[in-house]
């Protein structure tokens, strides 16, 4: 146990040595910069006070007495008053304590002035360097240094705050984008399972009858599921491909509804360069089959799609006898569609749903030009 304790103690000491090794250059650099700056300030004082005077001894001592006073006021402003009051917008206390600092520093300057006059010049004002006689000039020199450092401190703090705010804003935007992408991915996968179950039941019925159409139905379902489950991971797909899968969807529903379905889907030739968000239009068709009702023994669905100068117009209507009592009865379909349109085409689409006597119509117009690849 003793050996273990010594090992641990030695490891801690070694860690401390390593930490000090890495921290020492930064400390040395900071101290060196401060010493270099204040040395420059001292020469700054010496230069002005030596004007029209050859008494270098007095000027050296007076500049040396004035330097620590300037350093104290500067650090007090930069380390205490500015961060504690000014940056926190407590302007009343900042003004009050700045006034106190000014009074105290003025008093100390007077003491330094008279101290050097007494001990160095023996009250002989005649030989006193002319620039050191002017109290206002001395005060201006001191507060010029204080003002420059305070300005740099405020500017540096502002730049750091702006950088932190920008970084925080970027993180918030990245998080929002990630949430939007997750929401969009979820909405893409939020397809009603009733279609799949109905299609599987249809396949089961055809399989029992040993129908020759069974392989064809399975192939169409396989293609559609591939599109639904895998292609939706892409940000965009060709509109022509979306139309193709709508047609496959309709063919499957034709098999299920048999002779009770009257459907027309008008989709003229579409340029292969036109792209849309995947699974954008299929939910409209799915809703038409799900909420559509037989009128006079038939489910009537009429759909069309047009593209003119990157403006896509999609319209679909289905027969319906009973009125829609509330939005909840329509399921998640329309809510899903609206959310996806907002996420993909905000301020660039128009969606209008109308309920007539025996039909329900959805009319969608999207301006695809802002989203076209340049």
N, C-alpha and C positions, 0 to 999 in steps of 0.2 A: 504493500500500500504506500509505503514511503517513496519507493522508487517511482510508482505511478504518479504520486503527487509532484515529485520533482520533474517528471517528464511533462506533466501538464503545465506546471509553472514555467518550465523552459519554453514550451510551445507558445504560451501566451506572450512571454517576453519576445520570442522571435517574431511573433505576429505584430507586436507593437513596434519592433524595429523596422519591419517591412513597411508598416503603415507610415511611420515617420519618414522612411526613406522616400516614399512616394509623395508625401505631403510637403516635405522640406523645400523642394525646388519652387513650388507655388508660393509658399510663404516668403522665401528669399526674393522671388520676383516681385511680389507685392511690396515688401519693405523697400526694396531697391528703387522701385518706381516712386514711392512716397518720398524717400530721401532725395532722389534726383529732383523731384518737383519742388520740394521745400528749399533745396539748395538754389534752385533757379529763382525762387521767390526772394531769398536772401540777397542775391545779386541784383534782383529787381529793385529792392529797397536801397541797396548800396549805391546803385547807379543814380537814382533820383536825388538821394540826400547828398551826394557828393557834388552836386551841381554848384558851381561857384564857390567851392570850398576845397581846401587841401588838408583839412584835419581828418585824416583817415582813421586815426585811433577812435575819435569820438563817433564817427560814422559807423565804424565796425561794431562798436559796443551798442550804439543806439539801434542799429539794424538787428543785432542779435537779441536785444531786449524786446523789440517789436515782433520778431518772428514767432516765439512761443505764444504770444497773445493772439496773433493772427491764426496760428494753428488751432488754438483752443476754440476760438469763435467759429472757425470753419468746420471743425469736426463736430462741434455742438449743433451747428445748423444742419450739417449733412447727415449726421448719425441719429440725432434725437428730434429736433424740431420738425424737419421735413417729413421723415417717415411716420412719426407719431401723430402729427397734427395736420400738416398741409396735405399729405397724400390721403389722409382719412377724411379730408374736407372739414376739419374742425378749424375753420378760418379764424374764429374769434380768439381761441386759445393761441393759435399760431401767431396772430398779430400781437397779442399781449406779451407772450414770451419773447418774441422778436424785439419788441420795444424794451423789455427788461434787459435783454442781451446787449442791445445797443447802448443803453445807459451804463451798464457795468463795464463794457469794453471801452467806452469813452472815458470813464473814470480811470481805468487802468492805463490807458494811453497817456492821460495827463500825469499819472504817477510816474510812468516810464520817462516822460518828457522832463519832468522836474527832477527825477532821480538822477538822470544823466547830467542835467545841468548843475546839480549840486555836487555830485561826486567826481565828475570828470572836468567840469569847467569852473568849479568854485564860484558859481553865480555870475560868471563873466559872460553876459549875453552878447557882448560885442563880437566875440570870436566864435559864437555859435553858428553852425552852417545855416544859411538863410532858409533852405527848404524844410529844415527840421523845426523851424520856429512856427510854421503855419499849422495850427492844430487841424483845421479843416482839410488841408492837403493830406496830412497823415491819415486822417479818418477815411478819406476817399481811397487812398492807397490800400489800406487794410480791407475795406469793404469791397474794393474792386476784386481782390483775391477771393474773398468770401462769396461774392456774387457769382464769379465765374465757376467756382467749384459747385455751388448750389445749383446753378443752371445745368451743369453737366450731370449732376446727380439726378435732378428731376427728369432730364432728357433720357438718361440711361434707364431710369425706372419706367418711364413711359414706353420706351422701346421694348423693355422686357415684358411689361404688362400687355402691350399689343401682340408680342410674339406668343405669350401664353394664351391670350384670348383667341388668337388665330389658330393655335394648336388645338385648343379646346373646341373651337368652332368646327375645325376639320374632323376632330374625333366625333363630334355630335352628328355632323353630316354623314360621316362614314357609317356610324351606327344606324342612322335613319335609313341610309341606302341599303344597309344589310337587312334591316327589318322589312323594308319595302320589297326587297328581293325575296325574302323568305315568305312574305305575305303573298306575293305574286306567284311564287312556286306552289304554295298551298292552294291558292285559288285555281291554278291550272289543273291541279289534281282533283279538285272538288267536283267530280262528275257523278251524276246520279247513278247508283248501282242498279236501278230498276231496268235500265236498258240491257245491261250485261245479263242479269237474271232472266229477263224475258227472252233474250236471244238464245241463251243456253237451254231454256225450256223448249224453244222452237227447234233447236238442233236435236234435243232429246226426242221430241215428237217425230221429226223426220228420220232419226236413226231407228226408232221403233218400226217405222213404216218401210225402212230400208230404201229411202228415197235416194235417187241419183243426184239430188241437189245438195245432199248433206256435205260433201267435200267442198263444194263451192261456197256454202254458207260459212263453213269453218275457216276457209281461206280469207273471205272478206272480213270476218270477225278478227282474225289474226292480224291482218293489215291495219285494221282500225285500232286495235289495242296497241300495236307497235307505235302508231302515231300518237295515241293518247298518252302512253306511258313513257316513251323515250324521246320523241321529237319535241315535246314541250319544253325540254331542257334548253333548247335553242332560243335565243332572244327573238329571232324572226324566222319565218318560213315563207316560201313563195305562196302567194295567194292562189295560184293555180293548184298547188298541192293541197291547200285547205279545201278548195272546191272539190277536188278529186275525192277526198275523204268524206266530204258531205254527201257526195253521190253514193259512196259505199255504205254510208250510214242509212241513206234512204232505201237502198236496195235491201238491206237487212230488215228494215221496218216493213217494206212491201211484202216480204215473205211472211212476217208475223201477222200483219193485218189482212193479207190476202185480198179478197174482192171488196172489202169494206173501205179501202183507201183510194181516194182520188187525189193525186198529187201532181203538181207541175213545178219544175225547178228550171228556171231560165238563167243560164250562165254562158253568155257569149265568150268568144276567145279572149283570153286575158294574157297580157304581156307577162312573160316569165320574170321580168325584173321587178314587178310589183310585189312587195313583201308586207306581211302583217304579223302581228303577234300570234303564235300558234294557239289553236283551240279557241279562236276569237268568235267564230260564227257558228260552230257546231252546237254550242249550248242553246242558241236561238232555235235551231232545228229540233233539238232534243225537247225543249220546252213546248214546241208546237205539237209534238207527238204526245208528250206527257199530259198536257192540260187541254189538248184538243178533245172535242166530244163529237159523237156521231149525230149528225143532223140528217133526217130522212134516210137513215141507214148507211150514211157515208161520213168518213172523216175527210174533210177537204183541207188541203194545205197548198198554198200558192206562194212560191218563193222566187226571188229574182236577185241578180247581182250585176252591177254595172260599174265600170271604171272609166272615168273620163278625166284626162289630165291630172292624174294622181288623186282624184276625188272618187272614193269608193262609196257606192250607194247600195245598201242591202235592205231588202224588204221581204217580210214573211208574214203570212196570215193563216190562221187556222179556224175551223168552224168551232162554235161554242154555243151552247144553249143557255146554261145557267150563268148569271153574272158573277164576277169575282168579288166575293164578299170582303176579303181583306188581303193584304199582302202576304200574310203568313201562309195562305192557301196556295200561293204560287211557289212555295218552296224556296230553296236557296239559289235557284237558277238566276233570276233577274238581279238579285242582290249581288251575286257573284259577278255577273256581266258588268254591272255598273262600277263595281270596285276595280275590275280589271281595266275597263275603259279609262277610269280616272288615273290609274297607275301608268298606263301606256300612252294615252292620247289626251291628256288633260288640256282643256280649252281648244281642242282640235276635233271635236266630234259633237254630233247631235243625235240624241236617241229619243224617239217619241213612240209611246205606246198608246193605242186607241182601242176602245171597246165599242163595237157597234152591236146591232141587234142580234146577229147570229155569228159574229166573228170577232176575233182578237188579232190586232195587227201590230207588229213591231217594225219601226222604220229607223234605220241607222245610216248616218252619213259621216264619213271620216275623211279629213284632209290629210292624205299620206305624204304630201310634198315635204313638210318639215322633217319627216322621218326617213325620207328617201336617201339612199347612199349616194354621196357626191362623187 
